[in-house]
Structures are given as C-alpha cells and as structure tokens.
Amino acid sequence: RLRHRARVIGHSFEHRDACVVFGDDAPIGFGFPLSVALMALWTMREREAAVFRVDGRLLKDCPGEPLWSQDGYEWIDDAYEWEVEVVHVESSVLPRSSGLLLRGGLCIPRIGLGLYMVSATDAYDATLMALREGYRLIDTASMYQNEEAVGRALRDSGVPRSEVFVVSKVNNPDHGYQQALSAVERSLHRLGVGPIDLML
C-alpha cells in the first residue's frame, strides 16, 4: 500500500492512497504508469519514503485519474516530482514453477539456480538438489568451467529435459561469429543434454 502525490513547481497535489500488485495484475485506478512505478518502487522497503523526478514524456496514457490533476484540471508539465511512501508490504510466495513467456514461445522460469564461481563438484550437487526441490532453470557458462558437471546432474536427476530451461554463455575470448559458433558447439558437447534453451 502506498501514500503518494505528485508535485510540480508551485503546487503540491493531495495525497492519495493506492494498492500496487507486482506480477501479472496491473494496479487499477493507480493514477501512475505501472512501468514508471515498478522502476521506482522495486527496491523500497516498508515505511520508506522517497521523492522521484519523473520525465513528463513517460506519463502518457495513465490508468485512472492522473496524480497531477485536481478539481477537474490537469496540470501539464515537462517533469513531475513523485512523492511516495510505502505504507505496508505484503509478500507473497512465488512458486518455483512460475515463468515468463518469451517471444519465441519458450517459457523461462522466474527463479533459477546460478552457478557462477561454483566448482564442478559443488555444481553437480547443487544442480541435483535444485532440480529435486523444483527449480527448473539452471544457469551455467563455459567460463564457469562446470558445464560438464551440470549436464551430468541434469541427466542423473530423472527430470525430463523438456521441463528444464538451460542457460549458458559464450566466454569473452570467443566473441565473433565463427568463434561464437565453435564455443556454442563446445558447450553443447560439454553439457550433453541436447539444445541449450538460452545462449548468451
């Protein structure tokens, strides 16, 4: 829950209360563009207050009555100050199976296991445990030097390959068209689990 208002030079508008839901549901009657609000609110804690300067060009097509209107009159300005206080936060549990649909039709899980600076032995154990606990995104890279262990854990887990989203990355020295193609082939071979879902 928020208590917020807009300010322009020479005028502060009345405070308003609002509820914002992060996730698939957009806030109704919030009076502020959701994309702008998410950028600002993402790191704020309960009882924290802040003032953000917002470019007026970002504030087109606001849902509900805009915060910079009052008594039927809308103040048009190049920029607004958004004064906001996070009054209360209710956290909800995000299921590990929750995902985002990508443009190509794949669904990428929102929660996954990252294996940066994890030894091959630990990467094997961590991947196996994560898959048993329901994780369905595993993130490795050629630079991490644990792709073989990750691939072995994926095969040993018993989880169908189609249910796991595998991410790997091309190392910096392998940038360039032919170098990148060769690096991808090496990662495919080391993982040994078929196609890599996302190669960065």
C-alpha positions as CSV (number, residue, x, y, z in Angstrom):
1,R,0.0,0.0,0.0
2,L,1.2,3.5,-0.9
3,R,0.6,7.0,0.1
4,H,1.7,9.3,-2.7
5,R,1.2,12.5,-4.6
6,A,2.6,14.5,-7.5
7,R,4.3,17.9,-7.2
8,V,5.0,20.5,-9.8
9,I,6.7,23.8,-9.4
10,G,4.5,25.9,-7.2
11,H,1.9,23.3,-6.5
12,S,1.6,20.0,-4.5
13,F,-1.4,17.8,-5.1
14,E,-3.4,16.0,-2.4
15,H,-2.0,12.7,-1.1
16,R,-3.7,9.6,-2.4
17,D,-3.7,6.0,-1.2
18,A,-3.2,3.2,-3.6
19,C,-2.5,-0.6,-3.7
20,V,0.0,-1.9,-6.1
21,V,0.4,-5.6,-7.1
22,F,3.7,-6.7,-8.6
23,G,3.2,-9.5,-11.0
24,D,0.7,-10.2,-13.7
25,D,-2.0,-8.0,-12.3
26,A,-1.8,-4.3,-13.1
27,P,-3.0,-1.8,-10.4
28,I,-6.5,-0.5,-11.0
29,G,-7.0,3.3,-10.7
30,F,-3.4,3.8,-9.6
31,G,-3.1,7.1,-11.4
32,F,0.5,6.5,-12.4
33,P,2.0,4.4,-15.3
34,L,2.9,0.9,-14.0
35,S,6.3,0.8,-15.8
36,V,7.4,4.0,-14.1
37,A,6.1,2.9,-10.7
38,L,7.9,-0.5,-10.9
39,M,11.3,1.1,-11.6
40,A,10.8,3.4,-8.6
41,L,9.2,1.0,-6.1
42,W,11.2,-2.2,-6.7
43,T,13.9,-1.5,-4.1
44,M,11.8,0.4,-1.5
45,R,11.0,-1.1,1.9
46,E,8.0,-0.7,4.2
47,R,7.8,2.8,5.8
48,E,10.4,4.1,3.4
49,A,9.6,7.4,1.7
50,A,11.2,8.9,-1.4
51,V,10.8,11.6,-4.0
52,F,11.4,10.8,-7.7
53,R,11.7,13.2,-10.5
54,V,9.8,11.8,-13.5
55,D,10.0,13.0,-17.1
56,G,6.6,14.1,-18.3
57,R,7.0,12.1,-21.6
58,L,6.9,8.8,-19.6
59,L,3.5,9.7,-18.2
60,K,1.3,9.3,-21.3
61,D,-1.8,7.1,-21.1
62,C,-2.0,6.9,-17.3
63,P,-4.5,4.4,-15.9
64,G,-7.1,6.1,-13.8
65,E,-7.1,9.8,-12.8
66,P,-3.6,11.1,-13.0
67,L,-1.9,12.3,-9.8
68,W,-1.3,15.7,-11.3
69,S,-4.9,16.5,-11.8
70,Q,-7.2,18.2,-9.2
71,D,-10.7,19.5,-9.3
72,G,-11.1,18.5,-13.0
73,Y,-8.0,20.5,-14.0
74,E,-4.9,18.6,-15.3
75,W,-1.5,20.3,-14.8
76,I,0.7,19.7,-17.8
77,D,4.4,20.0,-17.1
78,D,7.7,18.7,-18.6
79,A,8.5,16.9,-15.3
80,Y,6.9,15.9,-12.1
81,E,8.1,15.1,-8.7
82,W,6.5,11.9,-7.3
83,E,6.5,11.8,-3.5
84,V,5.7,8.3,-2.3
85,E,5.7,6.4,1.0
86,V,5.5,2.6,1.1
87,V,2.9,2.2,3.9
88,H,2.7,-1.6,4.0
89,V,4.1,-4.6,2.1
90,E,2.6,-8.0,1.9
91,S,4.9,-10.5,0.4
92,S,3.5,-13.4,-1.5
93,V,5.3,-16.7,-2.3
94,L,6.3,-17.0,-5.9
95,P,6.0,-20.7,-6.9
96,R,9.2,-22.0,-8.4
97,S,7.2,-23.1,-11.5
98,S,6.2,-19.5,-12.3
99,G,7.6,-18.4,-15.6
100,L,7.6,-15.7,-18.3
101,L,6.6,-16.4,-21.9
102,L,9.3,-15.3,-24.3
103,R,8.6,-14.0,-27.8
104,G,9.8,-17.3,-29.4
105,G,7.3,-19.3,-27.5
106,L,9.6,-20.7,-24.8
107,C,8.7,-20.1,-21.1
108,I,11.6,-19.0,-18.9
109,P,11.2,-19.8,-15.2
110,R,11.4,-16.7,-12.9
111,I,13.5,-18.5,-10.4
112,G,16.6,-20.5,-11.2
113,L,20.0,-21.7,-10.0
114,G,23.1,-19.7,-10.9
115,L,26.4,-21.5,-10.8
116,Y,29.0,-18.7,-11.1
117,M,32.2,-19.4,-9.2
118,V,30.9,-22.9,-8.2
119,S,33.3,-25.8,-8.5
120,A,32.4,-28.7,-10.8
121,T,31.8,-31.0,-7.7
122,D,29.6,-28.4,-6.0
123,A,27.8,-27.5,-9.2
124,Y,26.8,-31.2,-9.7
125,D,25.5,-31.4,-6.1
126,A,23.7,-28.0,-6.2
127,T,22.1,-28.7,-9.6
128,L,20.8,-32.1,-8.5
129,M,19.4,-30.7,-5.2
130,A,17.9,-27.7,-7.0
131,L,16.1,-29.9,-9.5
132,R,14.8,-32.2,-6.7
133,E,13.5,-29.1,-5.0
134,G,11.6,-28.0,-8.0
135,Y,13.9,-25.5,-9.7
136,R,13.5,-25.6,-13.5
137,L,16.1,-23.0,-14.7
138,I,19.8,-23.8,-14.5
139,D,22.4,-21.1,-15.4
140,T,25.9,-22.1,-16.3
141,A,28.6,-20.8,-18.7
142,S,31.8,-22.0,-20.4
143,M,33.7,-19.5,-18.2
144,Y,32.4,-21.2,-15.0
145,Q,34.1,-24.5,-16.0
146,N,31.2,-26.5,-14.7
147,E,29.1,-27.3,-17.7
148,E,30.1,-31.0,-17.8
149,A,29.0,-31.4,-14.1
150,V,25.8,-29.5,-14.7
151,G,25.0,-31.7,-17.7
152,R,25.7,-34.9,-15.7
153,A,23.4,-33.7,-12.9
154,L,20.7,-32.9,-15.4
155,R,20.9,-36.4,-16.8
156,D,21.1,-38.0,-13.3
157,S,18.2,-36.1,-11.9
158,G,15.5,-38.0,-13.7
159,V,13.7,-34.7,-14.5
160,P,12.6,-34.7,-18.2
161,R,14.9,-32.5,-20.2
162,S,11.8,-30.7,-21.7
163,E,11.0,-29.4,-18.2
164,V,14.3,-27.7,-17.5
165,F,15.4,-24.4,-19.0
166,V,19.2,-24.4,-19.5
167,V,21.2,-21.2,-19.9
168,S,24.8,-21.0,-20.9
169,K,27.1,-18.2,-22.1
170,V,29.9,-17.6,-24.6
171,N,33.1,-16.6,-22.9
172,N,34.7,-13.2,-23.8
173,P,37.6,-14.5,-25.9
174,D,35.0,-16.4,-28.1
175,H,33.1,-13.3,-29.3
176,G,33.0,-13.1,-33.1
177,Y,30.9,-15.0,-35.5
178,Q,33.0,-18.2,-36.1
179,Q,34.4,-18.2,-32.6
180,A,30.9,-18.0,-31.1
181,L,29.7,-20.9,-33.2
182,S,32.6,-23.0,-32.1
183,A,32.0,-22.0,-28.5
184,V,28.4,-23.0,-28.7
185,E,29.3,-26.4,-30.1
186,R,31.8,-26.9,-27.3
187,S,29.1,-26.0,-24.7
188,L,26.6,-28.4,-26.3
189,H,29.1,-31.2,-26.2
190,R,30.1,-30.5,-22.5
191,L,26.5,-30.3,-21.3
192,G,25.4,-33.3,-23.4
193,V,21.7,-32.7,-22.8
194,G,20.6,-31.5,-26.3
195,P,19.7,-28.0,-27.2
196,I,20.6,-25.1,-24.9
197,D,17.5,-23.0,-24.3
198,L,19.2,-19.7,-24.0
199,M,22.8,-18.9,-25.1
200,L,24.1,-15.6,-24.1
